[in-house]
Amino acid sequence: MTEAIQICRSRLETAEGPRRLLHGRGGNYQGYRHVTVDWYPPYLFIGSFDGGEYPEIVTALSGHPEVAGVLLQKRRGRETAAKSVMGHVPETFLVEESGLAFHIRPYRSQNVGLFLDIAPVREWVRERAYQKKVLNLFAYTCAFSVCAIAGGAEVVVNNDMSRAALDWGRDNHRVNRLDLGRVKLLAHNVFRSWGKISKPGPYDIVICDPPTRQRGSFVAESDYGRVIKRLTKLVKPGGDLLVCLNSPFLGRRFIEEQVARWGAGLVLQDWLRTSTDFDEANSEAGLKVGHYRRRSA
């Protein structure tokens, strides 16, 4: 049995919720550099970036008593083809993370509804959200918002270009029976909607988790500074800003340089912990989350 499959089996045995079982893309497992394996109980998702079907992974893990099905997702650029290769993985189902439920929809796109690498940061937000105003930029399916409202946030403003993603996010709040009266959903291009975003502010906590490169929407190298410049004015004095970046080519230094240039008054507090399941040969290649605080007036 290869080291990669041993890692998968070990993590599956100890899993208490959704998690990454194999991060082959991190470059640590010879022969598995183009594959990921995720556990969204009770289903396994295999992400193939080279067209392979990895039957040895299916064979090794599908016999586990908690595995009800295995989905193979082949990715080529922006194109994705997904199929069940063992059992039947449904079009939509719920998973639970730290007592909160989230809708998973594995056939729609490459992203299935819940990013596993940033799970510890969701918990960080939940623990600090009580009676706070929170801004969630590039909100996707609003997982941060669900955690913040569950933690007692006064209000959460979610902004994303995709109305479909925000509708998905509304469903995530509803399934947890959270008060939608404290949730705002703004389906706008962030660069054209600062007025709508700033109106409920200023904010105690701002989360900025953009795509690295999304055609017609956001390119980190050219756009991150523009966002940080605006956010500096939207965070309350003494408030917190989480600056997230998931790029194999841009490290912490990129974030630090952007904040130094555009984020007057923002002071780095620390780099937040992300999931250790996403083990990278190059520690700068994975998800980075900088915790900044605006100086008090």
C-alpha positions as CSV (number, residue, x, y, z in Angstrom):
1,M,0.0,0.0,0.0
2,T,1.4,3.4,-1.0
3,E,2.0,6.2,1.5
4,A,-0.7,8.3,-0.1
5,I,-3.4,5.6,0.4
6,Q,-2.2,5.0,3.9
7,I,-2.7,8.7,4.6
8,C,-6.2,8.6,3.1
9,R,-7.2,5.6,5.2
10,S,-5.8,7.0,8.4
11,R,-7.5,10.4,8.0
12,L,-10.8,8.7,7.1
13,E,-10.6,6.6,10.2
14,T,-10.2,9.7,12.4
15,A,-12.5,12.1,10.5
16,E,-15.1,13.8,12.6
17,G,-16.6,15.8,9.7
18,P,-15.6,16.9,6.2
19,R,-11.9,17.0,5.6
20,R,-9.2,16.5,2.9
21,L,-7.9,13.0,3.0
22,L,-5.1,13.4,0.3
23,H,-3.6,16.7,-0.9
24,G,-1.6,15.3,-3.8
25,R,-1.5,18.6,-5.4
26,G,0.7,19.8,-2.6
27,G,3.6,17.8,-4.1
28,N,4.4,15.5,-1.3
29,Y,3.2,12.2,-2.7
30,Q,5.1,10.6,-5.7
31,G,2.6,9.4,-8.3
32,Y,-0.3,11.4,-6.8
33,R,0.7,14.9,-7.7
34,H,-2.5,15.5,-9.8
35,V,-5.1,14.2,-7.4
36,T,-7.0,15.2,-4.3
37,V,-9.4,13.1,-2.1
38,D,-12.0,14.8,0.0
39,W,-14.4,13.4,2.5
40,Y,-17.9,15.0,2.6
41,P,-19.5,12.3,4.7
42,P,-20.8,9.9,3.7
43,Y,-19.2,10.4,0.3
44,L,-15.7,10.5,-1.1
45,F,-14.7,13.0,-3.8
46,I,-11.7,12.3,-6.0
47,G,-10.4,15.3,-7.9
48,S,-8.4,14.3,-10.9
49,F,-6.3,16.9,-12.7
50,D,-4.6,14.6,-15.2
51,G,-7.5,12.6,-16.5
52,G,-6.7,9.5,-14.4
53,E,-9.4,7.6,-12.6
54,Y,-7.2,6.2,-9.7
55,P,-9.0,2.9,-9.2
56,E,-6.6,1.9,-6.5
57,I,-7.9,4.7,-4.3
58,V,-11.5,3.7,-5.0
59,T,-10.8,0.1,-4.1
60,A,-8.8,1.0,-1.0
61,L,-11.4,3.4,0.5
62,S,-14.8,2.3,-0.8
63,G,-14.9,-0.7,1.5
64,H,-14.9,1.5,4.6
65,P,-18.3,1.1,6.3
66,E,-19.1,4.8,6.4
67,V,-18.5,5.3,2.6
68,A,-21.8,5.4,0.8
69,G,-20.4,6.5,-2.6
70,V,-17.4,7.8,-4.5
71,L,-17.5,10.7,-6.9
72,L,-14.8,11.2,-9.6
73,Q,-14.4,14.7,-10.7
74,K,-12.1,15.2,-13.8
75,R,-10.8,18.7,-14.2
76,R,-9.3,20.3,-17.3
77,G,-8.9,24.0,-17.0
78,R,-12.4,25.4,-16.3
79,E,-14.1,22.3,-17.6
80,T,-15.3,19.7,-15.1
81,A,-16.9,16.3,-15.6
82,A,-18.2,14.4,-12.5
83,K,-19.6,10.9,-12.2
84,S,-20.3,8.4,-9.4
85,V,-17.9,5.5,-9.7
86,M,-19.1,3.6,-6.6
87,G,-22.6,3.8,-5.1
88,H,-24.6,6.9,-5.9
89,V,-23.6,10.4,-4.9
90,P,-26.7,12.6,-5.0
91,E,-27.0,16.0,-6.7
92,T,-27.3,17.7,-3.3
93,F,-26.8,16.7,0.3
94,L,-25.9,18.2,3.7
95,V,-22.7,17.9,5.6
96,E,-22.1,19.0,9.1
97,E,-19.1,21.0,10.3
98,S,-18.8,22.0,14.0
99,G,-22.6,21.5,14.4
100,L,-23.6,23.6,11.4
101,A,-25.0,22.2,8.2
102,F,-24.0,23.1,4.6
103,H,-25.4,22.2,1.3
104,I,-23.0,20.3,-1.0
105,R,-23.7,20.2,-4.7
106,P,-20.9,18.1,-6.4
107,Y,-22.0,18.2,-10.0
108,R,-22.5,21.9,-10.6
109,S,-18.8,23.1,-10.8
110,Q,-15.4,22.4,-9.5
111,N,-16.3,24.0,-6.2
112,V,-18.8,21.9,-4.4
113,G,-20.0,24.5,-1.7
114,L,-17.6,24.3,1.2
115,F,-13.8,25.0,1.1
116,L,-12.1,22.6,3.5
117,D,-8.7,24.4,3.8
118,I,-10.2,27.4,5.5
119,A,-12.3,25.6,8.1
120,P,-10.2,26.8,11.2
121,V,-10.7,30.4,10.0
122,R,-14.5,29.9,10.0
123,E,-14.3,28.8,13.6
124,W,-12.1,31.8,14.4
125,V,-14.8,34.1,13.0
126,R,-17.6,32.2,14.8
127,E,-15.8,32.6,18.2
128,R,-15.4,36.4,17.7
129,A,-18.6,37.5,15.9
130,Y,-20.8,38.1,19.0
131,Q,-22.7,41.4,18.5
132,K,-20.3,42.4,15.7
133,K,-21.0,43.8,12.3
134,V,-19.3,41.6,9.7
135,L,-18.6,42.1,6.0
136,N,-18.0,39.0,3.9
137,L,-16.5,39.9,0.5
138,F,-16.5,37.3,-2.3
139,A,-18.9,35.4,-0.1
140,Y,-19.6,32.4,-2.4
141,T,-22.1,30.2,-0.5
142,C,-21.8,32.3,2.6
143,A,-20.1,29.8,4.9
144,F,-18.4,32.6,6.9
145,S,-21.8,34.3,7.3
146,V,-23.4,31.1,8.6
147,C,-20.6,30.8,11.2
148,A,-20.8,34.5,12.2
149,I,-24.6,34.5,12.6
150,A,-24.3,31.3,14.6
151,G,-21.8,33.1,16.8
152,G,-24.2,35.9,17.5
153,A,-23.2,38.5,14.9
154,E,-25.4,41.6,14.8
155,V,-25.4,41.6,11.0
156,V,-23.5,40.1,8.2
157,V,-23.2,41.7,4.7
158,N,-22.4,39.2,2.0
159,N,-21.2,40.4,-1.4
160,D,-20.6,38.2,-4.4
161,M,-21.1,38.6,-8.2
162,S,-23.0,35.3,-8.4
163,R,-26.7,35.5,-7.5
164,A,-26.8,31.7,-7.7
165,A,-24.0,31.4,-5.1
166,L,-25.8,33.8,-2.7
167,D,-29.1,31.9,-3.1
168,W,-27.1,28.8,-2.1
169,G,-25.9,30.8,0.8
170,R,-29.4,31.7,1.8
171,D,-30.3,28.0,1.8
172,N,-27.3,27.4,4.1
173,H,-28.7,29.9,6.6
174,R,-32.2,28.5,6.4
175,V,-31.1,24.9,6.9
176,N,-29.5,26.0,10.2
177,R,-32.6,28.0,11.2
178,L,-30.6,31.2,11.4
179,D,-32.2,34.7,11.4
180,L,-32.1,35.9,7.8
181,G,-33.1,39.3,9.1
182,R,-29.5,39.8,10.2
183,V,-28.2,38.7,6.8
184,K,-27.8,40.9,3.7
185,L,-27.0,39.4,0.3
186,L,-25.6,41.8,-2.4
187,A,-25.1,40.3,-5.9
188,H,-22.8,42.9,-7.3
189,N,-19.4,43.3,-8.7
190,V,-17.4,44.5,-5.7
191,F,-15.7,47.3,-7.7
192,R,-19.0,48.8,-8.7
193,S,-20.9,48.5,-5.4
194,W,-18.8,50.2,-2.7
195,G,-21.7,52.5,-1.9
196,K,-24.0,49.6,-1.1
197,I,-21.3,47.7,0.8
198,S,-20.3,50.7,2.9
199,K,-23.8,51.8,3.8
200,P,-24.3,49.2,6.7
201,G,-20.7,49.8,7.9
202,P,-18.3,50.5,9.3
203,Y,-17.5,46.9,10.3
204,D,-16.0,45.2,13.2
205,I,-14.8,42.2,11.1
206,V,-14.1,42.2,7.4
207,I,-13.3,39.0,5.5
208,C,-11.8,39.3,2.1
209,D,-11.5,35.9,0.4
210,P,-11.3,36.5,-3.4
211,P,-10.5,34.1,-6.2
212,T,-6.9,34.3,-7.3
213,R,-7.8,34.7,-10.9
214,Q,-11.4,34.9,-12.2
215,R,-11.9,36.3,-15.7
216,G,-13.9,39.5,-15.8
217,S,-14.0,39.6,-12.0
218,F,-10.7,39.6,-10.1
219,V,-7.1,39.1,-10.7
220,A,-5.0,39.1,-7.5
221,E,-1.9,40.8,-8.9
222,S,-3.8,43.8,-10.2
223,D,-6.9,44.0,-8.1
224,Y,-6.0,43.0,-4.5
225,G,-4.5,46.5,-3.7
226,R,-7.6,48.2,-5.0
227,V,-9.8,46.2,-2.6
228,I,-7.5,46.7,0.4
229,K,-7.5,50.5,-0.2
230,R,-11.3,50.5,0.1
231,L,-11.4,48.1,3.0
232,T,-9.2,50.3,5.1
233,K,-12.0,52.8,5.4
234,L,-14.7,50.2,6.0
235,V,-13.0,48.6,9.1
236,K,-13.8,50.3,12.4
237,P,-10.8,51.6,14.4
238,G,-9.7,48.6,16.4
239,G,-11.6,46.3,13.9
240,D,-10.2,43.1,12.3
241,L,-9.5,42.4,8.6
242,L,-8.8,38.9,7.3
243,V,-6.9,39.0,4.0
244,C,-7.1,35.6,2.3
245,L,-5.1,34.4,-0.7
246,N,-4.9,30.9,-2.2
247,S,-2.3,30.9,-4.9
248,P,0.7,28.6,-5.6
249,F,2.5,31.6,-7.1
250,L,1.9,34.4,-4.5
251,G,3.1,34.1,-0.9
252,R,2.7,36.0,2.3
253,R,5.1,38.7,1.0
254,F,2.7,39.6,-1.7
255,I,0.0,40.3,0.9
256,E,2.3,42.2,3.1
257,E,3.4,44.4,0.2
258,Q,-0.1,45.1,-0.9
259,V,-1.2,46.1,2.7
260,A,1.9,48.2,3.2
261,R,1.2,50.1,0.0
262,W,-2.6,50.5,0.2
263,G,-3.7,49.7,3.8
264,A,-2.8,52.7,5.8
265,G,-3.4,52.1,9.5
266,L,-3.6,48.3,9.2
267,V,-1.2,46.3,11.4
268,L,-0.5,42.6,11.0
269,Q,-1.5,40.6,14.1
270,D,-0.7,37.1,12.9
271,W,-1.1,34.5,10.2
272,L,-4.1,32.4,11.0
273,R,-4.0,28.6,11.1
274,T,-5.5,26.8,8.1
275,S,-6.2,23.1,7.8
276,T,-3.1,20.9,8.3
277,D,-4.7,18.3,5.9
278,F,-3.5,20.6,3.0
279,D,0.2,19.7,3.4
280,E,2.4,21.6,0.9
281,A,5.9,20.9,-0.2
282,N,6.2,24.7,-0.5
283,S,4.6,26.2,2.5
284,E,4.0,29.5,0.6
285,A,2.0,27.7,-2.1
286,G,-1.2,27.0,-0.1
287,L,-3.8,29.2,1.5
288,K,-2.6,32.2,3.4
289,V,-4.8,34.2,5.8
290,G,-3.4,37.4,7.3
291,H,-5.1,38.9,10.3
292,Y,-4.8,42.6,10.3
293,R,-6.2,45.2,12.7
294,R,-6.9,48.8,12.1
295,R,-5.2,51.2,14.5
296,S,-7.5,52.8,17.0
297,A,-8.0,56.5,16.4
